Amino acid sequence: MDTKPKSTTSGIARRDFIKKSATAAAVVAAGSWIKTPVYGQPQAPSAGVAGANNRITVGVIGVGFGIGQNHLQGIHQKANENNTAVIAASDVFNKRRDWAKTTAGLKDADLYVDYRKMLERKDLDAVLIATHDPLHAQMSIDSMEAGKHVYCEKPLTRYLDEAFKVYDFVKKTGKVFQVGSQGCSAGGWHKCAELIQKDGIGTLVWGQGFYCRNSVAGEWNYMIEGESTAANIDWEKWLGPVRKRVPFSAEHYHRWRKYFPYCSGLLGDLVPHRLHPLMLASGNPEFPVRVSCIGTKNVLTDKNKPNTPIRDVPEHIQLLAEFPSGYMVTVTCSTVNAKSPGFAIYGHKATMNIGSSGERIELVPEKEFAEEIDPETFTGMQPEDIRVHEKNWFDCIRSGKAPNANIELAIRVQTVISLAEMADRMRTTCLFDEKTRKIMDASGKEIPVLTYGSNELT
């Protein structure tokens, strides 16, 4: 990762105010600020793999044709470079287990329907979880209880109550935990944190992010494989903690992001890719104090697709979160219009425009502070890259340092996501008390957390 981004300026050298700032002691390098995290404690290195020369063995849970296969294949291909090895894989679909066997050169004994059997292996150091959302919490807890480090795909969990269970377990065990929001390993976001901590844009005011798509077929209407049958897929294991038990459905299995029992839709899929970096970039991620959210579904992209039910989740969504410092973040995601205005972080004295992959920052001073802050552009920074994010996890397992998308960031992001889902579905604004972990409405009345069994769609 490039920790020394190139900088260009249209004026004279940067003003001395940054160098003399009272917060300059918090300076951290672009792409590596997490080495000295502002919050949380670094984990202890693993006794089994501490040291750069020790190989890390990995098991992958969930090897679907999307992100799970990407992870398994990528880790296997980078095995020599990262001194790692994929030694096991677990999936409820026999076709996917067969794919993992061929791709990673595994034996039949290295393939598991029940991931808990895989966790019994004493030669396994770390687990990568790439299942659908309802399985994240229990798999993460079981993996850490078995002594394994964890990389869990975003979102952290399906619901907030189980997210805090995972958080507490990470703190208890000290295992290295990384959430799969790979934008957090892009250099630009760390450079933003550095500039903000050095008062380089004045008081932090507002951050915005977008992740918008469009398609004729409809987002998440993935191909349904012909082999997807009740005989080939362990449906009960796949349902996990979901209370709404339905008979085997290939539609639900492949297109689960469309249905509330398994996913919050855009809030669980696309929003984390924007929210993690925007909160990381503050240099001091906070729990929210207030979250609002509106989702709409008026295009109905599923209606003209044969034998395709209309999705539960919104097609377009916008959330707004307020933090104790006054920082406000808005994230807009869409599946029915692909126009994305881009990333920006606004301060009282300057604005930072960030490249879509976190590879570039344009610092633009407010005209009222043009004599204090020069315009500046930072380039040559590490762009978003899933392989870099995986490597960050491996490096931290060896060193004991907190990874870029660590549990402290993840629990704060998940709190925003979960409150946003509740705000949208309950048509309210959610207030959050960090100390009690309670959610309230504007009148101060406590709102029961949305979780499995809360309503007919959970």
N, C-alpha and C positions, 0 to 999 in steps of 0.2 A: 504494500500500500504506500502510495506517495504521501509522505507526511510533510513535505515542503512544497506547497503549491506555488506556482509562479504567480507573480503579482505585477499588474501594470497600473499606473495612475496617470491621470491627465493633468495633475497639478504638481506642486512641490512635494517633498517627502511628507509622510504622514505626520499629523500634528503630535506634539509631545504629550497631548492630554491622554492618549492611550497608554503611553509608557508610564505616565505618572499616576494613572488611575488607581484608586484605592483597591479596586478589585483585581488588579493585575496579578496578584498572588495566585489567582485561580486559573492562570493561563494553562492551557493544555494544547497539545499539537493536533492539527487537523488529522482526522482519521485515528487518533489514539487518545482522545480526552478521557475515555472510559478507564484508562490505566490508573488514573487518580480520580475515581468517581466522586461526584459531589454528594451523592447519597448512597446509603447502603454500605456493606462491608465486603471486601474481597473474599472469595471462597478459598479454603485451603486446597493446595494442590492434591491431586489424587496420589495416594501412596503407590498405586500400581503403575502409573504412567508418568509420574513426575520426572522431568528431564527430557531434553530434546531428542535423545536417542532411543527412547522407548516407544514401541509401536502401540497405537490405540486400536482396539478391536471394536467394531461397530455392528449392531443389529438394526435392521430397518423394519419398522412396523407400518404396514400399509404401503403397497407398491403398485398403486393404480397408475393408469397411463398418463396421469398428470404429474403432479409434483413428487409423488413417491418414487416413480421410476426415474425422474430427473435426479433426485438425491442419490439413489442407489447407484445409478450409472456413473454419476459425477464423482462420487467418493471412490468408487472402484477404479475409475480411470486415473484419478489423482493419488492413488494409493502409495506409489513410490515417492512422489513429491511431498506428501504430507505424513509419510510413515504411518499409514493406517491400513486397515483391512476390513472389508465387509465379510463377516463370518457367519451371518444368519439373517433370515428374513421371515416375516410373519404376515399372513394375509388370509382373509376368510374365503377368498376366491381362488380355486385351484389353478386356473389359467395364469393368474398373476404370480402365484408361487413358482409355477413352472418357468415363467419368464425370468424371475429372480435367480433361479437355479442356473439357467443358461447364461445369463448376463454376467453374473458374479462368480461363476465357476463353483457353485455350491453343491453339496451332496444332499441326498434326500433327508438325511438326518439333521441338516441345517435349516430345514423348512418347517414352519409351524403354523397350524391353524389357530391355536391358542397361544397368544403372545406370552402368557405367564409361564409356559413351559420353556420358552426361549430365555426368559429372565433367570431361570435356575442355573444357567450356564456360568461356571466360575471363570471361564476364559473370556467373558464379555465385559468390556469396559464401559461402553456407552451405547445409548439407544437413540435413534432418530424416529420420531413419531410423525407420520404423514397420513393419518386416517381422517375421517370426517369428524366434525367438531365435538359431538357428544362423548367420544372416547378419549379425548385429550387428557382430561383431568385424572381419571382413574389409572390410565396407562402411565402418566407422568409420575403419579404417586407410587404406583407399584414398582416402576423402574428405579426410582430413588431409594425405595425401601429395600430393593435388591442390591443396592450399592452402585447403581449405574448413573453416569452423567447423562443429561437429557438435552436434546435439541427437539423442540416441539413446534410444528408448523403453526402459523397464526390461524385464527385467533388463539389466545392462550387457552380458553375454555369456551364452552357453549354459554354458560351462565356465570353470574358474578359470585354466587355463594361458593361454587366449586373452585373458582379462580383463587379465592382467598385460602382455600384448603391447600391448593398447590403452592401458593406463596409461603404459607406457614411451614409446609414440608420442606421447601427449598432452604428456608432459614434454619430449620431444625437439622437437616442433614449436611448442609454446606456443599451440596453437589453443584457442579457447574451447569447452569440452566440457560439455554439460549432459545429465544423465540424466532421462528423463521420469517422475520420481516427483513429481507436482505438489504433494503435501503439503508438500514442502520449502520452498515459497514461501508457506505459511500463517504468519501472524504469531505464532501461539501458540507454535510450536516455537522460534522465535528468542527469544521472551520467556523461555521455559524455560531456554534456554542462558544468557541474561543473569542470571537468578536463581541458577542453579547456579554460574556463575562468580563471583558475588558472595557465595557461601556462604549463599544465602538459604534453603536447605533442609538445610544440613549436608552431611556426606559423602554422595555419591551412592551409592545402594545398588542400586536395582532399577527397571527400566522394563518395562511390560507393554503389549501391543497386541493387538487382535483384528480379524479381518476375516472375517466368517462370512456364508454365504449358504445358501439352500435352494431347491429347485425339484423339481417332479414329473418334468420332462423330463430333469433332470440337467445340471449345470454344463458349459458349453462345447459342448453339443450344438446348435450353431448350425445355422440353416437352410442346406441345401446348394442353391446356385443351379443351376438347370437348365443354364446355359451353361458350367458347370464341367466341361470335357472336355479331353482331351489335346491336341485341336486348338487350343483357345483359351488354354491355360496352358503356359508353358515349364517343364515339370516338372523337368528337369535343373538349370536355374538355380535353381529353388525349393529343391531338395534341398541345394544348396550343399555344405558339407563333411560332411554326414551320411554315415556309412559304410554304414549299413543301407539299401541302394538297393532300393526296392520299385517295382513298376509304378505308373503313375499311379493315384491314389486320391483321389476327391473327399472322402471321409471324412477322410483325413489332411490334405488341403489346408485344409478349413474347420474341422476340430476338432483341430488339431495340438496344442493345449495338453493333450490327454488322453494323449499318447504320448511316452515317454521319448526317442526319437531327436530330437525337436524341442523338448522343454520339460521342466522339472522339476515341472510342474503348479502346485500352490498356491505352492510355493517360488519359482517364477519369475513367477507372475502376481499373487497377492494379497499375499504376504509383503513384497515390496519397498515397497508403499504404507505399511506400518507400520514396517518396519525402518529405512528412510531417515530419517523424522522422529525416531524414538526415538534413533538414534545422533547425528543432528544436534543434538538437544536437550541432549546432554551438554556441548556447548560445546567438546569436544575429542575428536572421533571417533577410535577406536582400532581396530587390527586385533585380532581375537579371539585368545585363547590356548587356548580350549577350547569346542567346540561339540558338543551332543548333539541328537538329533532322532528323533521317533517319528511315523510315518505309519500310518494304518489305512484299510482299504477293506472294510467289512463290510455296507454298505447295498446296494451294487451298483446304483446308480441307472440304469445302462445296460441292465440285464438284461431289462426289460419294454418296451424301445423297439425296434421292428422294424428289422432290418438294421443294428444298431448294436453294434459290438464292445465288450466290456468294456474300460474304460480301463486303461492301465498305471499311471498315477499314483495316489497316495492320494486319498481323499475328505476326509480330515481329517488335520491335521498340527499338531505342536507342536514348536517349536525352543527351545533354551536356549543362550545364548551368554555366556561369561565374558570380560571384558577385563582388561588388565594393572592398571588402576586398582582393580579389584574390582567395577566396575559390571557388573551382570548384566541381560540382556534376555531376555524370553520373548515369543514371538509365536505366537498360535494362529489358524489359519485352517481354515475348514470349508466344504464344499459340501453338507452334509447336515443342518445345523442353523444357523439364522440368529441365534441369541442371541449378543450381543456385550456382555460386561461393560464394555468401554470402555478408554480410555487412562488410564494413571496412571504417574507417576514418583515413586519413593519415596526420600527422603533420611533421614538419621539424625534430623533435627530436624523435618522437615515433609514433606508429600506434596502433589504437584500433580496434580489431576484436570483433564484436557484435553478440550475439546470434540471431537467426532468429526471436525470439519473444521478443527481448529486455530484456532478463532475465539474461544475462551474458556479461561481458566485459573482454577481455584479452588485457592488455597493454603490448606492445612489443617495447622496446627502439631500436632506430637505434644504430648500433654498435659504431658509432662515439660519441654517447652520453651516452654510457653504464655506465660511471662513474657518470653521473648526474641524470639518471633516472633508477630506478629498474624495472624489469619486475613484473607485478602484475596482479592478477585475481580477479574480483569482481563477486560474485555469490549471490544467494538468493534474487534477486531483483524481483519486481512485473513484471510478463510476460504480454504480450499483452492480453487484455481481454475486450470484448465489454461491459460486465456488469460494470467493473471498470470505463470505459470511460463514460457510462451513469451516474454513481454515481458522477463522477467528475463534470458533468454538474449540477446535482441536488445540490451538495455541493456549487457550485459557485453561483447558483441562490439564495441560502440562505445567502451567505457571501458577495456577490458582487465582489469576486475575479475573475480574468481572467481565463477561463478554459484552459486545456492543448492544445486543438486545437482551439484556439480563432481566432477572425477575423483578427488580425494582422498577424498571421502565415498563415491563410487561403488565404488571398489576395495575399501574396507573392508567395505561392505555386501555386495558380491559374494563376498568371502571367506567371510563368515558363511553366505550362501545356498549356496555350493558345498560347504562343509564339512558343512552340514546335510543336503544331498542325499546326500553320501557316508556320513554317519553313519547315516541312515535305511536306505539301500539295502544297506549293508555291515553293519548292526547293530553299530555300534561307536561310540566317542567319538573325535572327531578333535581332536588338538592341533596348534597352528600356531606356526611360528617365523617371525616377521616378517622377520628378517634374511636367512634362507636361503630363505624362501618354501616350506619343506618342511612336509609333513603327517605326523604320527605318531600311532600308537595309544597307549594308556595305558602300554604297556611301553617306549615310545620307539622302536619299530620304524617305519621310514618306510613310509607308505602311498602307492602310486602315485596320482597325481591322476586322477580320473575324467575322461575326455575321449572324443573320437570314436574308436571302435574298441576301447574298453576291454572291452566285452562285447557280447552279441548285441543289446542294446537301445540301442546308441549308434551 
